[in-house]
Every structure is written in structure tokens, then in C-alpha cells.
Amino acid sequence: MQNLPLITVIIPVYNVKEYLQRCVSSVTAQTYQNLEIILVDDGSTDGSGKLCDRFAEQDPRIRVAHKQNGGSSSARNLGLSMMHGEFVGFVDSDDYIEPEMYEKLYQGMLNSWAPIIQVGRDEIDETGKGLPEICHTCEEETIIKSEDFMKELLMHRGDCSFCTKLFRSGLLKNLRFPVGKLNEDFNLLIRILPSVEEILQLPFVGYHVFYRMGSNSRREINDFSHVFEDSVVNAEVAGQIVNEYYPKLQETVFRFGMFQRLEYLLHIPISKMNYKETFYIQVVAYIRKNWGRAMINRYLTLKNKLYLTLFAIAPATLRKIHRKLKGKR
């Protein structure tokens, strides 16, 4: 074990006492044993912090940091400042992983020398039922170029989760997760991609997402002001990166930006669709300005184009119609 390089595993913890044992046990039971496990208690109030300390007493590989609540990104960033590993991975504290996940990730790193290795994931709800597949797990080992991986992300087909990946820690030496934002994995991953040539994808489902409403990583999924606005901002970041590093993806990143704005308009409360809402006005103005380009974009569907056209003409009226069709109040 001493001859193997150290892998740091960062686990942000917030009010997950009921699930934390399963998560941490799945990490400590890894067949790859040379781990540094950093539990970052993000101001928990349910006893999760004390449980973290107990785990550290039982396993010398575990280190614990306690901080005021600041969100998953701030907790992960603190973990990054503490890491000593040559490689780094992340696990969310209500999820769990297969025993051989980090061994397979490390072997993939050795065999390919790719700086990022990725396994597949699945999602399980609170009843233990499997949920529809979000990201397709490859059927054989696949090397994908950085530009192609970016395109997959922009087409909503790629997996942006940091939890399914192992990184050479140097990639994160000067980069951090955006604090106070959702879709933070996408934001940081697209900023990392220009510094790597390729990613290795493994045909192995090693990560299990436990989907529960109210979890630290998912509790704001219905919070419009965060998730949908942040997604539009991320589209702007993606556009800047594509302009500088991946100019061949201009049409793809434009589609991504339009799609994210469409999602924003399909979820914004009608009460916020007024001229006092600066962000809303900017989104509508962007769609109107770029409507012609959207109509000839080969990646936008006919349905996308229809909705964009109607939103450009009468956004509030379309939302009211859409709400009635969906049976929403």
C-alpha cells in the first residue's frame, strides 16, 4: 500500500447523519487502501459533525474539518486546500460507491495516463428503486478528446459530476468550485478541460447517487433563482471557453446557451416576468437578438425553435399557456 500513490477523497457533509455511515463505509472499504479521506462538516446541526469525529478516531486515514455552513462548493474547496494526494476524487455524503471504484480508476490512470478518469453512475430513490439513466455508461474503455467531451457536455449527454471521476490533483491546484452556485461541477469541469488532452471513460458503474429531496446537493433543485439563473451564467462561461479553445464548437455552444435560456423561461414564476427583473429582461433580449441564428441552428429541435419564437414574441403569455397545459397552479 505504501508504494501506491495517495488518493485524496473529499466528502462535504451537511445534516446527513442517517446516511453518513453508509457513505463513509463505502469509501473506507475500498480495495485501493492508500486513501486520505477528508470529511468537511459544513456546519451540520443534526450530529453529523460528531459522527465525522468518531469515524476519524476509528480510521487514521480520515481527517475532519468543521466550518460554518457555506454550501457544498465551499466545503469542497476547504477539502482541496487540505489535500496531500497525487490524485483526488469526491463523494457526496448521502451517496455511496462500489468497493473497487478507486482501484479501477487508478488502474485506468496508469494504463492511459489520461489526467481524468471516469466511471459510470446510477440513481436510486428513497424506496430503493432505480431511476432512469441520466448519463450513458460506455460499453468499453473509451478515450475521448477534451474537445469532444466538451461537446458532449454542451449537448447534455456528458457526465459533469466530479464524483464519478479521479483527477490528477495538479489540475485543481489553482482552480476552485464557485461558491454559492448550483451546477458548480459543470462550471469547474469546463474550466479544467482546456488544460487536458483527453479523458478515459470506463465501462463500470461505480457510483450510486442516492436521490432524496432535501439532500445537500439536491435540496435547491426547485429553487428557481439559483438553478436556472446559474445555468444561464454557466452557458456564458462555456461560450467564453469555446471562443478561446474550441472554436469548432461555436454552433454547439450557441445551442447550449439558447437551450439554457429556454429552460429559464419555462420555469420562471410568471410573477417575475416583468421589467423590474433585470435578469429576465436580459434573457428575453438575448433570444430576440439571436432569434434568426437560432432558426438555422442544426442542433436545436423544431420544438426548441417553436418555443423560442413564441417566447421572443410574447413570453408571459406563453408561460401562462404552458402552465395551463402542464396543469400547474
N, C-alpha and C positions, 0 to 999 in steps of 0.2 A: 504493500500500500504506500510505503514511504517513497518508492521510486516513481509513483504516478503523480502527475501534476495535480495541484489543488483546484477543486471546483468550488466556487462560492455560490450558494443558493440563498437568494434573498426572498423572505416571506413577510410582506406587510400584514399586520394583524390589527383588526378593529372589531371588537364585540362579536367574536366567533367562538366563544367558549364551547359551544355544543359540537362544533366540527373540527376544532383545532387539533385534537388528539389524532384523528384520522389523517389529517394533512401532514402533521409533523412525523407521525409514524411511517407514512409512506415515503418520506424523504430519508429518515434515518435507516430505513430497511433497504436502501439502495444497494445493489450488488457492487456498484462503484462506491467504495467506502471513504476515499480521501476527500471528504467534504468539509467545507466551512459553512455552517448553516446560521444565517443571520435573521433572527426574529425581531422585527421592528414593531413594537407596541405603539400604535398611533393614538394614544390617549383613550384606550378602552375603559369602559365603565362597568363591564359585566364580569370582571375577574380574569379576563383573558391574559392581562399583563402578568398576574401572579402565576398563572399556568405556564407562561413562557419561562419564567424564572425557574419553575420546577423542572421543566424539560432541560434547562441548561445545567442543573445540578446532576441530572441523570446521564447526560451525554456531553463529554468535553468538547465535542465538535460544534456545539451550539453556543452562539453568543446572542445576547439580548440587548436591545436599546429601547429606552422608553422616551417618548416625546409627547408634546401636546398634539391634539388632533389637528391634522392638516391635509388629510386625504392620502390616497394610495400613492400618488406621484411623489409627494414629499417624503413618505416613508421609504419608498424605493430609493430615492435619491440619498437619503441618510445611509441606507444599506450600501449603496455604491461607494460612499465616502469611507466606509469601514472595511471594504473587501480586500482580501490578500490573494485571492485565487488568480491563476493564469486564465481560467475560464469562469464565466458567470452565467447563471440561469435564474429564473424567477418562478415562484409558485404562489398562487393566491390562496389565502388561508382557509377557504372553505372548499377548495378543490383537493384532488389527490392524484398521485402518479403511480405508474407501474414500476415494480421493483428494479427492472433493468433499464429504465429510461435513460439515466445519465451514462450508464455503461455503453449503451448503443450510440448515444450522442457523441461520446468521447471517441469511440471507435470510428465513427463517421468522420470526426475531425482528423484523426490520424490517417485514415485511408485517402482522404481527398485534399486535406489542408485548406479546405474552404473555411473562412473565418466565422461563418454562421451555419449551424446545422439545425434542421427542423424535423420534428416528428408530427404525426397526426394527433387529432383530438376528437373526443366526442362530448356530448352534453347529456346530462342526466337531471331530471327534475326531482322535486322533493318526495315523490312517490316511488322513485327508483326507475321510472320509465325513461327510455331513451328518447331524445328529441331529434327532430330532423337534422341531417348533416348540414352544417354551415360551410365548412371548408373540406373539399375532397382530399382524402388521403391517397397519395400516389401508390401505384401498384408495384413499382420497383424503384430502386435508388435512382434519383434524378438530380443532375446538376443543372441549375437554372441560372442564367446570367443575370446580373444585377438589373439591367435594363428590362429584361423580360419579367423579372419578379416585380418590378415597379409597375409594369403594365398590368399584371395580374391583380395587384392591389387596386389600381385605378379602375379596373373593370369589376371590382367587388367579387373577385374569385379567389384571391390570395388570402393567406392567414397572416394577419399583422400582429398576432399575440406574441408577447415576449415569453410567455410561459411555456410555449411549445418549442423553444429554441435554446441552443447553447451558443454563447458568444465568446470570442477571444476578448478578454477584459479590456485590452487596449482600445477597442472600438468605442468604449464608453468612458474613456479617460477624461475627455473634455466635454462630453455631452450628458444632458440630464433630461428627465421627463418634465414636461410643462406642468407646473403646479397649479391646481385649481381648475384643470381642464379635464373633460372627458374625451374619449378616443385618443388618449395620450400615447398608447402603444403605436398607433398609426403615425402620429406626429413624429415620434422619435425614430421609428424604423425608417421612414422615408428620408430622414436627415442622415441616417447611417449609411444607407445604400450606396451613395456616390463614392464612399471610401472602400467598397469591396467589389470584387470582380464577379463573384458567384456565391450561390447558396446551395447546400446539399439538402435534399429532401429525402427522408427515409420512409419506407413503406411499413410503418409501425405506429399503431395508436397507443401512445404512451401517457397521454394527459387526459384526465377526466374532469370536465367542468361541471361543478355541482350548481345547477341553476336554481337559485331561490331569490324571489323578490325580497328586497331588504338587505341583500348582501352588500359588503363594502364596495365591490367592483360593479354592482348592478343596481344599487339602490336608487340611482338617479335616472334610470332608463326612461322614465316618463316625465322627467323634468325638462320641459321644452327649452327653457332658457339656456341650459347647459349643452345638452347633447346635440341639438340641431344647429345652434349657432356655432358651436365648436367645430362641427363637421364642415361648415362653410369656410371657416377660417383655415382649417386643415387643407381644404381644396386650394386656397390661395397659396399656402406654403408649398403644396405639391406643384403648383404652377410655376413658382419661382425655381424650384429644384429642376423641373423638366426643362425650363428655358436654359438653364446653365449647363446641365449634364446630359439630358436625354432629349435633344431637340426633335428626334423622330417620333416622340410621343405627344406632340402638340395636340393632335386631334383627340387622342385618348384622354389627356388631362383636361381638355375643354369639356368633353363629355362628362367627366367626373365632376367638374365644377357645376355644370348645369344640373346634373342629377342631384347633387347635394343641396342645391338651392331649391330644386323641386321638392325634395323631402322636407325641407324647412317650411315651405309654403303649404304643404299638405298637412302639417302638424301644428302650425302656429295657431294659438287661440284667436278666434275671429275678433275678440275684443282688442287684440294687439295690432290688428290690421288697420292702422291709421297713421296719419302723418306726424304723430308725435314719436313714433317708434323709428328711430334713425336706422337701425339695422334692417328692419323690414323694408324701408324705403330704398335702401341701397340694393337689396336683393332684387326687388321689382325693377329698379332702374337698370341693373345689370342684365336681367333677362330681356328687357325691351331693347336695350342697346345691341345685344348679341343674338337676337331672335333669328335674323337671317342666316347667321353662321350655324345656329343650331339646326335649322331646317335642312341643311345639306350635310350634317354630320352623320357618318355612316354607323356610328356606334350608338346613337340614340334611337330608340324604337319609335314606331309610329305613335304608340300610346304616349311616350315621353313627349314627343313633338306636339301632340294634340293638347296635352295638359300645359305645356309651356306657352303655346299660343293663347289659350284661354286665360292663363294667369297674366300674360302680357296685356290682355285687353281689359279684363275685369277680375282681379284677384280675389277680392272679398266676396263677390257674387259666386264665383266658382267654389270657394271654400264652403259657402252655405249650402250649395247644391251637393257638394261632395259629402258634407256632414249628414245630410238627409239620406243620401244613398247608402251610407255606411251605417245608418241607424244610430248615430251618435247624438248626444244631447247638445 
